[in-house]
Amino acid sequence: MKRIKLLSVFLISAAMLLAGCGSSSSSSDVSSSSAASGHSVAKDGADMQTNDKTMPTRKPMEGGTKINMYFGDKVIPGVLNDSETAKALIAKLPYTQKVHRYSHDFCGVTQELPYNKSEEHYGWLNGDIDYATDAPYFTILFEDEDVSEKYGNQVNIGVITCPLKEISSLEGDYEVRIELAE
């Protein structure tokens, strides 16, 4: 009985992890646009740049909170916005977050953070730092924004401010140290 219970917990945990974070392999399955079905999507109201595909799509919030995320010796800079969720994360800094590399993001289960239901949306923009409310997950998304609207329960809390290749070239698992930038 104990083995069945442990196996059930493991299978449920594995399913949740794969549902919230990117898959380990590329996916060409494109569902119909969530925007067409009335859901809010990441690009709704976003201040975006679309000329330079090597850089994040979302422009950082003016006056936002500058952070550095340490992936070992590699520093990924970013800016957090003024959402309730971002403010809760800022209050925890410095903070260490375990993440794993998936096909389009680095993602890890995190502590629950407060969020405003009206800020929840489907999809992401490349370079987004998001909080996924369904697990909860901390995620840094660096590609596949064009097929991302099939993923819901996202709250944008910021954006990286370096070329996307700086994070997409990394592999593996990290204990990411997140600190206020000086």
N, CA and C atoms as a LAMMPS dump frame, in Angstrom:
ITEM: TIMESTEP
0
ITEM: NUMBER OF ATOMS
546
ITEM: BOX BOUNDS ff ff ff
-5.0000000000000000e+02 5.0000000000000000e+02
-5.0000000000000000e+02 5.0000000000000000e+02
-5.0000000000000000e+02 5.0000000000000000e+02
ITEM: ATOMS id mol type element x y z
1 1 1 N 0.823 -1.193 0
2 1 2 C 0 0 0
3 1 3 C 0.868 1.26 0
4 2 1 N 1.944 1.217 0.819
5 2 2 C 2.845 2.35 0.907
6 2 3 C 3.528 2.613 -0.436
7 3 1 N 3.892 1.532 -1.165
8 3 2 C 4.537 1.665 -2.47
9 3 3 C 3.592 2.293 -3.481
10 4 1 N 2.328 1.925 -3.452
11 4 2 C 1.333 2.491 -4.37
12 4 3 C 1.161 3.978 -4.091
13 5 1 N 1.113 4.333 -2.827
14 5 2 C 0.973 5.74 -2.445
15 5 3 C 2.179 6.552 -2.932
16 6 1 N 3.401 6.03 -2.735
17 6 2 C 4.615 6.714 -3.185
18 6 3 C 4.641 6.841 -4.705
19 7 1 N 4.262 5.778 -5.4
20 7 2 C 4.23 5.817 -6.857
21 7 3 C 3.211 6.845 -7.342
22 8 1 N 2.066 6.921 -6.702
23 8 2 C 1.035 7.897 -7.077
24 8 3 C 1.539 9.319 -6.897
25 9 1 N 2.192 9.587 -5.766
26 9 2 C 2.739 10.923 -5.507
27 9 3 C 3.789 11.269 -6.562
28 10 1 N 4.658 10.308 -6.89
29 10 2 C 5.69 10.535 -7.898
30 10 3 C 5.073 10.849 -9.259
31 11 1 N 4.104 10.064 -9.685
32 11 2 C 3.48 10.274 -10.998
33 11 3 C 2.753 11.609 -11.072
34 12 1 N 2.053 11.966 -10.026
35 12 2 C 1.355 13.262 -10.004
36 12 3 C 2.36 14.4 -10.046
37 13 1 N 3.441 14.302 -9.274
38 13 2 C 4.48 15.339 -9.27
39 13 3 C 5.125 15.475 -10.638
40 14 1 N 5.43 14.357 -11.268
41 14 2 C 6.051 14.386 -12.598
42 14 3 C 5.111 15.022 -13.619
43 15 1 N 3.839 14.681 -13.56
44 15 2 C 2.868 15.259 -14.498
45 15 3 C 2.748 16.758 -14.292
46 16 1 N 2.727 17.2 -13.049
47 16 2 C 2.634 18.641 -12.77
48 16 3 C 3.864 19.371 -13.279
49 17 1 N 5.04 18.791 -13.071
50 17 2 C 6.27 19.427 -13.506
51 17 3 C 6.295 19.591 -15.015
52 18 1 N 5.92 18.559 -15.74
53 18 2 C 5.934 18.641 -17.2
54 18 3 C 4.827 19.54 -17.736
55 19 1 N 3.734 19.662 -17.037
56 19 2 C 2.64 20.51 -17.502
57 19 3 C 2.969 21.978 -17.351
58 20 1 N 3.684 22.351 -16.314
59 20 2 C 3.934 23.758 -16.039
60 20 3 C 5.178 24.302 -16.691
61 21 1 N 6.193 23.504 -16.828
62 21 2 C 7.445 23.937 -17.421
63 21 3 C 7.521 23.422 -18.845
64 22 1 N 8.483 23.932 -19.59
65 22 2 C 8.656 23.476 -20.964
66 22 3 C 9.017 22.015 -21
67 23 1 N 8.746 21.372 -22.114
68 23 2 C 9.115 19.974 -22.253
69 23 3 C 10.594 19.879 -22.576
70 24 1 N 11.175 18.71 -22.387
71 24 2 C 12.595 18.521 -22.64
72 24 3 C 12.918 18.418 -24.121
73 25 1 N 11.916 18.221 -24.952
74 25 2 C 12.141 18.164 -26.385
75 25 3 C 11.25 19.181 -27.068
76 26 1 N 11.629 19.574 -28.261
77 26 2 C 10.837 20.564 -28.992
78 26 3 C 9.481 20.004 -29.356
79 27 1 N 8.503 20.878 -29.4
80 27 2 C 7.15 20.453 -29.742
81 27 3 C 6.681 21.239 -30.951
82 28 1 N 6.122 20.544 -31.911
83 28 2 C 5.584 21.238 -33.077
84 28 3 C 4.061 21.272 -33.018
85 29 1 N 3.491 20.794 -31.906
86 29 2 C 2.043 20.796 -31.718
87 29 3 C 1.579 22.218 -31.424
88 30 1 N 0.842 22.796 -32.331
89 30 2 C 0.352 24.146 -32.155
90 30 3 C -1.151 24.094 -32.023
91 31 1 N -1.648 24.487 -30.865
92 31 2 C -3.094 24.493 -30.671
93 31 3 C -3.666 25.8 -31.191
94 32 1 N -4.963 25.866 -31.261
95 32 2 C -5.583 27.093 -31.712
96 32 3 C -5.281 28.209 -30.73
97 33 1 N -5.238 29.427 -31.205
98 33 2 C -4.866 30.576 -30.392
99 33 3 C -5.817 30.772 -29.226
100 34 1 N -5.23 30.916 -28.048
101 34 2 C -6.029 31.193 -26.859
102 34 3 C -6.653 32.574 -26.949
103 35 1 N -5.978 33.477 -27.669
104 35 2 C -6.516 34.825 -27.832
105 35 3 C -7.865 34.777 -28.537
106 36 1 N -7.995 33.861 -29.483
107 36 2 C -9.246 33.729 -30.223
108 36 3 C -10.372 33.223 -29.328
109 37 1 N -10.006 32.525 -28.237
110 37 2 C -11.042 31.996 -27.348
111 37 3 C -11.345 32.93 -26.177
112 38 1 N -10.84 34.164 -26.236
113 38 2 C -11.191 35.163 -25.237
114 38 3 C -10.262 35.263 -24.044
115 39 1 N -9.181 34.506 -24.022
116 39 2 C -8.231 34.575 -22.917
117 39 3 C -7.262 35.733 -23.123
118 40 1 N -6.809 36.321 -22.037
119 40 2 C -5.752 37.314 -22.087
120 40 3 C -4.449 36.604 -22.462
121 41 1 N -3.627 37.245 -23.282
122 41 2 C -2.346 36.673 -23.693
123 41 3 C -1.219 37.641 -23.354
124 42 1 N 0.007 37.134 -23.343
125 42 2 C 1.177 37.891 -22.897
126 42 3 C 1.369 39.212 -23.64
127 43 1 N 1.052 39.235 -24.912
128 43 2 C 1.295 40.457 -25.682
129 43 3 C 0.239 41.545 -25.458
130 44 1 N -0.893 41.191 -24.836
131 44 2 C -1.943 42.179 -24.579
132 44 3 C -1.393 43.307 -23.701
133 45 1 N -1.351 44.504 -24.232
134 45 2 C -0.898 45.676 -23.485
135 45 3 C 0.595 45.739 -23.217
136 46 1 N 1.367 44.812 -23.777
137 46 2 C 2.815 44.786 -23.525
138 46 3 C 3.533 45.842 -24.356
139 47 1 N 4.551 46.458 -23.759
140 47 2 C 5.443 47.371 -24.475
141 47 3 C 6.512 46.48 -25.106
142 48 1 N 6.471 46.34 -26.443
143 48 2 C 7.322 45.359 -27.117
144 48 3 C 8.229 45.99 -28.158
145 49 1 N 9.341 45.292 -28.397
146 49 2 C 10.189 45.576 -29.551
147 49 3 C 10.156 44.316 -30.403
148 50 1 N 10.051 44.472 -31.695
149 50 2 C 9.989 43.304 -32.578
150 50 3 C 11.049 43.34 -33.679
151 51 1 N 11.931 44.34 -33.655
152 51 2 C 12.947 44.468 -34.702
153 51 3 C 14.147 43.565 -34.504
154 52 1 N 14.554 43.344 -33.26
155 52 2 C 15.76 42.574 -32.973
156 52 3 C 15.383 41.27 -32.277
157 53 1 N 15.313 40.177 -33.042
158 53 2 C 14.907 38.871 -32.515
159 53 3 C 15.951 38.268 -31.572
160 54 1 N 17.157 38.839 -31.498
161 54 2 C 18.176 38.337 -30.575
162 54 3 C 17.956 38.857 -29.156
163 55 1 N 17.092 39.855 -29.009
164 55 2 C 16.818 40.477 -27.709
165 55 3 C 15.409 40.119 -27.238
166 56 1 N 15.161 40.239 -25.935
167 56 2 C 13.805 39.976 -25.433
168 56 3 C 12.76 40.816 -26.159
169 57 1 N 11.575 40.246 -26.338
170 57 2 C 10.486 40.946 -27.023
171 57 3 C 9.905 42.056 -26.154
172 58 1 N 9.704 41.758 -24.869
173 58 2 C 9.123 42.749 -23.958
174 58 3 C 10.191 43.764 -23.566
175 59 1 N 9.83 45.032 -23.592
176 59 2 C 10.74 46.062 -23.104
177 59 3 C 10.649 46.094 -21.579
178 60 1 N 11.81 46.283 -20.914
179 60 2 C 11.761 46.341 -19.453
180 60 3 C 10.981 47.564 -18.973
181 61 1 N 10.321 47.42 -17.839
182 61 2 C 9.55 48.515 -17.26
183 61 3 C 10.493 49.635 -16.82
184 62 1 N 10.197 50.856 -17.254
185 62 2 C 10.972 52.006 -16.793
186 62 3 C 10.781 52.147 -15.296
187 63 1 N 11.885 52.296 -14.574
188 63 2 C 11.804 52.423 -13.126
189 63 3 C 11.608 51.101 -12.41
190 64 1 N 11.659 49.981 -13.152
191 64 2 C 11.519 48.667 -12.529
192 64 3 C 12.72 48.336 -11.656
193 65 1 N 12.64 47.225 -10.97
194 65 2 C 13.705 46.803 -10.056
195 65 3 C 14.717 45.95 -10.81
196 66 1 N 15.95 46.437 -10.882
197 66 2 C 17.011 45.719 -11.588
198 66 3 C 17.541 44.586 -10.71
199 67 1 N 17.694 43.422 -11.354
200 67 2 C 18.206 42.24 -10.657
201 67 3 C 19.322 41.59 -11.458
202 68 1 N 20.092 40.759 -10.778
203 68 2 C 21.048 39.867 -11.42
204 68 3 C 20.71 38.457 -10.994
205 69 1 N 20.716 37.534 -11.953
206 69 2 C 20.472 36.125 -11.684
207 69 3 C 21.752 35.371 -12.023
208 70 1 N 22.303 34.678 -11.028
209 70 2 C 23.575 33.997 -11.174
210 70 3 C 23.358 32.516 -11.461
211 71 1 N 23.651 32.13 -12.701
212 71 2 C 23.637 30.735 -13.139
213 71 3 C 25.094 30.269 -13.075
214 72 1 N 25.546 29.847 -11.907
215 72 2 C 26.965 29.564 -11.73
216 72 3 C 27.725 30.866 -11.883
217 73 1 N 28.701 30.883 -12.806
218 73 2 C 29.5 32.092 -13.056
219 73 3 C 28.834 33.046 -14.045
220 74 1 N 27.774 32.617 -14.682
221 74 2 C 27.086 33.416 -15.699
222 74 3 C 26.033 34.31 -15.041
223 75 1 N 26.085 35.604 -15.34
224 75 2 C 25.119 36.558 -14.786
225 75 3 C 24.111 36.925 -15.871
226 76 1 N 22.831 36.731 -15.561
227 76 2 C 21.743 37.13 -16.451
228 76 3 C 21.031 38.307 -15.774
229 77 1 N 21.154 39.515 -16.354
230 77 2 C 20.486 40.669 -15.755
231 77 3 C 19.016 40.723 -16.163
232 78 1 N 18.226 41.364 -15.335
233 78 2 C 16.813 41.512 -15.634
234 78 3 C 16.218 42.702 -14.905
235 79 1 N 14.956 42.961 -15.204
236 79 2 C 14.199 44.02 -14.53
237 79 3 C 12.85 43.428 -14.142
238 80 1 N 12.514 43.549 -12.849
239 80 2 C 11.21 43.112 -12.367
240 80 3 C 10.239 44.28 -12.424
241 81 1 N 8.976 43.977 -12.691
242 81 2 C 7.959 45.029 -12.803
243 81 3 C 7.344 45.334 -11.436
244 82 1 N 6.259 46.068 -11.42
245 82 2 C 5.644 46.479 -10.152
246 82 3 C 4.394 45.667 -9.803
247 83 1 N 4.282 44.456 -10.352
248 83 2 C 3.135 43.598 -10.025
249 83 3 C 3.237 43.137 -8.571
250 84 1 N 2.108 42.713 -8.028
251 84 2 C 2.057 42.182 -6.664
252 84 3 C 3.018 41.003 -6.513
253 85 1 N 3.081 40.162 -7.541
254 85 2 C 3.945 38.98 -7.506
255 85 3 C 5.421 39.377 -7.512
256 86 1 N 5.798 40.309 -8.376
257 86 2 C 7.188 40.77 -8.432
258 86 3 C 7.59 41.413 -7.106
259 87 1 N 6.702 42.206 -6.53
260 87 2 C 7.01 42.847 -5.243
261 87 3 C 7.237 41.805 -4.151
262 88 1 N 6.457 40.726 -4.168
263 88 2 C 6.637 39.655 -3.185
264 88 3 C 7.991 38.967 -3.367
265 89 1 N 8.409 38.767 -4.626
266 89 2 C 9.716 38.173 -4.883
267 89 3 C 10.827 39.129 -4.442
268 90 1 N 10.693 40.403 -4.768
269 90 2 C 11.693 41.408 -4.389
270 90 3 C 11.894 41.416 -2.873
271 91 1 N 10.813 41.267 -2.12
272 91 2 C 10.896 41.256 -0.652
273 91 3 C 11.725 40.079 -0.142
274 92 1 N 11.868 39.016 -0.93
275 92 2 C 12.616 37.821 -0.539
276 92 3 C 14.1 37.904 -0.919
277 93 1 N 14.469 38.886 -1.744
278 93 2 C 15.846 38.953 -2.25
279 93 3 C 16.828 39.291 -1.141
280 94 1 N 18.044 38.704 -1.168
281 94 2 C 18.501 37.711 -2.143
282 94 3 C 17.787 36.37 -1.932
283 95 1 N 17.595 35.672 -3.026
284 95 2 C 16.797 34.458 -3.027
285 95 3 C 17.457 33.443 -3.96
286 96 1 N 17.442 32.173 -3.575
287 96 2 C 17.99 31.125 -4.427
288 96 3 C 16.855 30.251 -4.935
289 97 1 N 16.814 30.072 -6.263
290 97 2 C 15.749 29.32 -6.927
291 97 3 C 16.363 28.189 -7.744
292 98 1 N 15.95 26.968 -7.487
293 98 2 C 16.416 25.831 -8.28
294 98 3 C 15.62 25.785 -9.583
295 99 1 N 16.328 25.664 -10.716
296 99 2 C 15.676 25.578 -12.027
297 99 3 C 16.33 24.492 -12.867
298 100 1 N 15.575 24.016 -13.852
299 100 2 C 16.038 23.025 -14.81
300 100 3 C 15.807 23.563 -16.214
301 101 1 N 16.718 23.244 -17.123
302 101 2 C 16.601 23.675 -18.52
303 101 3 C 15.601 22.768 -19.244
304 102 1 N 14.64 23.392 -19.911
305 102 2 C 13.687 22.696 -20.777
306 102 3 C 13.847 23.264 -22.189
307 103 1 N 12.978 22.907 -23.097
308 103 2 C 13.136 23.303 -24.5
309 103 3 C 13.062 24.81 -24.699
310 104 1 N 12.243 25.513 -23.934
311 104 2 C 12.076 26.946 -24.157
312 104 3 C 12.23 27.791 -22.901
313 105 1 N 12.666 27.171 -21.795
314 105 2 C 12.783 27.938 -20.552
315 105 3 C 13.684 27.262 -19.541
316 106 1 N 13.963 28.004 -18.479
317 106 2 C 14.482 27.465 -17.233
318 106 3 C 13.338 27.599 -16.259
319 107 1 N 13.024 26.533 -15.54
320 107 2 C 11.825 26.522 -14.722
321 107 3 C 12.052 25.682 -13.473
322 108 1 N 11.41 26.103 -12.375
323 108 2 C 11.478 25.32 -11.156
324 108 3 C 10.318 25.628 -10.239
325 109 1 N 9.947 24.636 -9.451
326 109 2 C 8.905 24.834 -8.451
327 109 3 C 9.427 25.837 -7.438
328 110 1 N 8.594 26.775 -7.047
329 110 2 C 8.994 27.83 -6.119
330 110 3 C 7.993 27.948 -4.982
331 111 1 N 8.255 28.858 -4.079
332 111 2 C 7.297 29.154 -3.016
333 111 3 C 6.1 29.849 -3.632
334 112 1 N 4.923 29.62 -3.048
335 112 2 C 3.739 30.325 -3.545
336 112 3 C 3.905 31.821 -3.325
337 113 1 N 3.516 32.577 -4.325
338 113 2 C 3.574 34.035 -4.259
339 113 3 C 2.166 34.579 -4.521
340 114 1 N 1.852 35.726 -3.948
341 114 2 C 0.541 36.308 -4.225
342 114 3 C 0.492 36.797 -5.671
343 115 1 N -0.699 36.84 -6.23
344 115 2 C -0.846 37.373 -7.583
345 115 3 C -2.252 37.932 -7.761
346 116 1 N -2.354 38.823 -8.705
347 116 2 C -3.629 39.424 -9.061
348 116 3 C -4.208 38.6 -10.209
349 117 1 N -5.349 38.005 -10.006
350 117 2 C -5.98 37.131 -11.015
351 117 3 C -6.111 37.834 -12.37
352 118 1 N -6.31 39.151 -12.36
353 118 2 C -6.465 39.893 -13.616
354 118 3 C -5.156 39.966 -14.413
355 119 1 N -4.011 39.664 -13.801
356 119 2 C -2.722 39.687 -14.494
357 119 3 C -2.345 38.326 -15.074
358 120 1 N -3.151 37.311 -14.79
359 120 2 C -2.9 35.972 -15.312
360 120 3 C -3.21 35.948 -16.814
361 121 1 N -2.367 35.273 -17.579
362 121 2 C -2.558 35.231 -19.033
363 121 3 C -2.023 33.931 -19.602
364 122 1 N -2.253 33.758 -20.883
365 122 2 C -1.719 32.629 -21.635
366 122 3 C -0.481 33.092 -22.386
367 123 1 N 0.498 32.199 -22.489
368 123 2 C 1.68 32.456 -23.293
369 123 3 C 2.706 33.341 -22.623
370 124 1 N 3.728 33.674 -23.419
371 124 2 C 4.813 34.538 -22.96
372 124 3 C 5.436 35.223 -24.143
373 125 1 N 6.294 36.172 -23.843
374 125 2 C 7.146 36.804 -24.837
375 125 3 C 8.568 36.341 -24.542
376 126 1 N 9.358 36.13 -25.579
377 126 2 C 10.731 35.657 -25.371
378 126 3 C 11.488 36.637 -24.479
379 127 1 N 12.104 36.096 -23.435
380 127 2 C 12.826 36.906 -22.46
381 127 3 C 12.039 37.168 -21.186
382 128 1 N 10.774 36.772 -21.156
383 128 2 C 9.935 37.012 -19.974
384 128 3 C 10.412 36.219 -18.758
385 129 1 N 10.259 36.837 -17.606
386 129 2 C 10.383 36.17 -16.319
387 129 3 C 8.949 36.063 -15.822
388 130 1 N 8.467 34.853 -15.631
389 130 2 C 7.07 34.63 -15.262
390 130 3 C 6.948 33.804 -13.995
391 131 1 N 5.786 33.924 -13.399
392 131 2 C 5.36 33.078 -12.281
393 131 3 C 4.145 32.331 -12.788
394 132 1 N 4.226 31.002 -12.764
395 132 2 C 3.087 30.185 -13.183
396 132 3 C 2.301 29.808 -11.935
397 133 1 N 1.033 30.152 -11.93
398 133 2 C 0.204 30.028 -10.735
399 133 3 C -0.305 28.622 -10.474
400 134 1 N -0.193 27.725 -11.441
401 134 2 C -0.789 26.4 -11.296
402 134 3 C 0.058 25.393 -10.531
403 135 1 N 1.305 25.708 -10.157
404 135 2 C 2.12 24.698 -9.479
405 135 3 C 2.626 25.071 -8.084
406 136 1 N 3.262 26.112 -7.797
407 136 2 C 3.708 27.297 -8.533
408 136 3 C 5.119 27.124 -9.12
409 137 1 N 5.366 27.827 -10.23
410 137 2 C 6.654 27.76 -10.905
411 137 3 C 7.242 29.155 -11.1
412 138 1 N 8.576 29.225 -11.002
413 138 2 C 9.349 30.396 -11.418
414 138 3 C 9.952 29.999 -12.75
415 139 1 N 9.806 30.836 -13.765
416 139 2 C 10.296 30.463 -15.084
417 139 3 C 10.875 31.656 -15.835
418 140 1 N 11.955 31.389 -16.57
419 140 2 C 12.573 32.376 -17.446
420 140 3 C 12.467 31.785 -18.849
421 141 1 N 11.69 32.433 -19.694
422 141 2 C 11.327 31.906 -21.016
423 141 3 C 12.147 32.6 -22.096
424 142 1 N 12.767 31.83 -22.982
425 142 2 C 13.673 32.44 -23.955
426 142 3 C 13.357 32.116 -25.412
427 143 1 N 12.394 31.249 -25.688
428 143 2 C 12.011 31.003 -27.081
429 143 3 C 10.617 30.392 -27.159
430 144 1 N 10.136 30.26 -28.382
431 144 2 C 8.833 29.65 -28.688
432 144 3 C 7.632 30.52 -28.335
433 145 1 N 7.801 31.836 -28.263
434 145 2 C 6.648 32.693 -27.957
435 145 3 C 5.539 32.537 -28.991
436 146 1 N 5.909 32.186 -30.229
437 146 2 C 4.913 32.06 -31.3
438 146 3 C 3.956 30.879 -31.096
439 147 1 N 4.313 29.915 -30.263
440 147 2 C 3.427 28.783 -29.979
441 147 3 C 3.079 28.69 -28.486
442 148 1 N 3.301 29.758 -27.756
443 148 2 C 3.178 29.716 -26.299
444 148 3 C 1.768 29.907 -25.757
445 149 1 N 0.846 30.334 -26.58
446 149 2 C -0.485 30.673 -26.07
447 149 3 C -1.315 29.455 -25.659
448 150 1 N -0.758 28.268 -25.812
449 150 2 C -1.442 27.072 -25.313
450 150 3 C -1.154 26.845 -23.83
451 151 1 N -0.22 27.612 -23.269
452 151 2 C 0.142 27.51 -21.857
453 151 3 C -0.515 28.641 -21.078
454 152 1 N -1.335 28.297 -20.106
455 152 2 C -2.019 29.308 -19.308
456 152 3 C -1.38 29.493 -17.953
457 153 1 N -2.075 30.215 -17.097
458 153 2 C -1.678 30.417 -15.705
459 153 3 C -0.339 31.129 -15.538
460 154 1 N -0.036 32.076 -16.431
461 154 2 C 1.215 32.823 -16.373
462 154 3 C 0.959 34.233 -15.841
463 155 1 N 1.863 34.706 -14.994
464 155 2 C 1.86 36.101 -14.55
465 155 3 C 3.248 36.643 -14.853
466 156 1 N 3.332 37.682 -15.674
467 156 2 C 4.638 38.262 -15.977
468 156 3 C 5.117 39.081 -14.785
469 157 1 N 6.372 38.831 -14.386
470 157 2 C 6.947 39.601 -13.287
471 157 3 C 8.183 40.379 -13.722
472 158 1 N 8.592 40.215 -14.977
473 158 2 C 9.758 40.954 -15.457
474 158 3 C 10.275 40.407 -16.761
475 159 1 N 11.511 40.815 -17.077
476 159 2 C 12.137 40.429 -18.339
477 159 3 C 13.656 40.468 -18.162
478 160 1 N 14.349 39.567 -18.864
479 160 2 C 15.809 39.648 -18.863
480 160 3 C 16.211 40.821 -19.752
481 161 1 N 17.427 41.334 -19.56
482 161 2 C 17.851 42.523 -20.315
483 161 3 C 19.153 42.287 -21.067
484 162 1 N 19.372 41.052 -21.465
485 162 2 C 20.559 40.703 -22.24
486 162 3 C 20.104 39.908 -23.461
487 163 1 N 21.009 39.675 -24.415
488 163 2 C 20.629 38.847 -25.562
489 163 3 C 20.095 37.483 -25.107
490 164 1 N 19.071 36.991 -25.798
491 164 2 C 18.439 35.717 -25.456
492 164 3 C 19.438 34.559 -25.461
493 165 1 N 20.459 34.62 -26.32
494 165 2 C 21.441 33.53 -26.4
495 165 3 C 22.24 33.387 -25.107
496 166 1 N 22.298 34.459 -24.3
497 166 2 C 23.028 34.383 -23.031
498 166 3 C 22.404 33.336 -22.111
499 167 1 N 21.094 33.183 -22.153
500 167 2 C 20.433 32.177 -21.328
501 167 3 C 20.132 30.903 -22.117
502 168 1 N 19.792 31.027 -23.386
503 168 2 C 19.448 29.826 -24.168
504 168 3 C 20.654 28.921 -24.409
505 169 1 N 21.863 29.448 -24.263
506 169 2 C 23.064 28.632 -24.468
507 169 3 C 23.423 27.806 -23.229
508 170 1 N 22.755 28.065 -22.116
509 170 2 C 23.029 27.321 -20.889
510 170 3 C 22.294 25.988 -20.903
511 171 1 N 22.839 24.99 -20.229
512 171 2 C 22.239 23.654 -20.139
513 171 3 C 22.232 23.199 -18.693
514 172 1 N 21.311 22.308 -18.344
515 172 2 C 21.356 21.638 -17.054
516 172 3 C 20.507 22.262 -15.965
517 173 1 N 20.872 21.913 -14.727
518 173 2 C 20.186 22.376 -13.528
519 173 3 C 21.047 23.423 -12.831
520 174 1 N 20.386 24.386 -12.207
521 174 2 C 21.099 25.444 -11.498
522 174 3 C 20.388 25.8 -10.206
523 175 1 N 21.172 26.224 -9.236
524 175 2 C 20.685 26.902 -8.044
525 175 3 C 20.929 28.375 -8.347
526 176 1 N 19.923 29.055 -8.874
527 176 2 C 20.085 30.433 -9.339
528 176 3 C 19.946 31.395 -8.164
529 177 1 N 20.965 32.194 -7.959
530 177 2 C 20.952 33.221 -6.917
531 177 3 C 20.4 34.487 -7.569
532 178 1 N 19.306 35.015 -7.027
533 178 2 C 18.683 36.234 -7.546
534 178 3 C 18.946 37.345 -6.538
535 179 1 N 19.559 38.423 -6.994
536 179 2 C 19.908 39.534 -6.127
537 179 3 C 19.538 40.858 -6.776
538 180 1 N 19.369 41.881 -5.942
539 180 2 C 19.203 43.229 -6.461
540 180 3 C 20.505 43.631 -7.154
541 181 1 N 20.402 44.288 -8.312
542 181 2 C 21.592 44.768 -9.011
543 181 3 C 22.028 46.088 -8.373
544 182 1 N 23.314 46.317 -8.369
545 182 2 C 23.826 47.565 -7.779
546 182 3 C 23.801 48.678 -8.781
